[in-house]
């Protein structure tokens, strides 16, 4: 309805009235484009903060897993030294699972870091576009004021050339167009592979921490 009314009223306006309206419309479009950019910048900034918060939480989990693995490592060493192989295997099994969990967390952290980098690059581009758009808007406001002043003068001094003046301004300053989280594939060992890894780890512990003949841990 508003557009229809606007089209009808244009028939009752002079060329100068229409030209002035075009100037205001163009400025309105510039303001709208700037608001969209500002909203996008706020959205991307929020996304960055959320990913950073998640990343911080994951780093704490990663640190906890490292500590747990170190603790299991010390327990395994003691059982190997006292020839408690079966018990050592159980703890090695637990350690392998913790290492898998650690690998998962590390991959998620890597993904979040990459996502933050992508958002930061997007934010930088948006900010640059906003700066350019603000500069363009400021320049347009100045050009708009000058154009209207010149038009007023030309109407008084040379009534025949005002139409050409409007056309030139339209060419110079009025433009038609002012401006899931990637899934992580995790390789989980099946039971046979897990037992092989346990045997390998046990042999490494036995190699580096041979039995000392001490009393076995209960």
Buried (B, 14 or more C-beta within 10 A) or exposed (E): EEEEEEEEEEEEEEEBEEBBBBBEEBBEBBEEBBEBBBEBBEEBBEBBEBBBEBBEEBEEBBEEBEEBBEEBBEBBBBBBBBBBBEBBBBBBBBBBBBBBBBBBBEEBBEBBBEBBEBBBEBBEEBBEBBEEBBEBBEEBEEBBEEBBEBBEEBEEEEEEEBEEBBEEBBEEBBBEEBEEEEEEEEEEBEEEEBBEBBEEBBEEBBEEBEEEEEEEEE
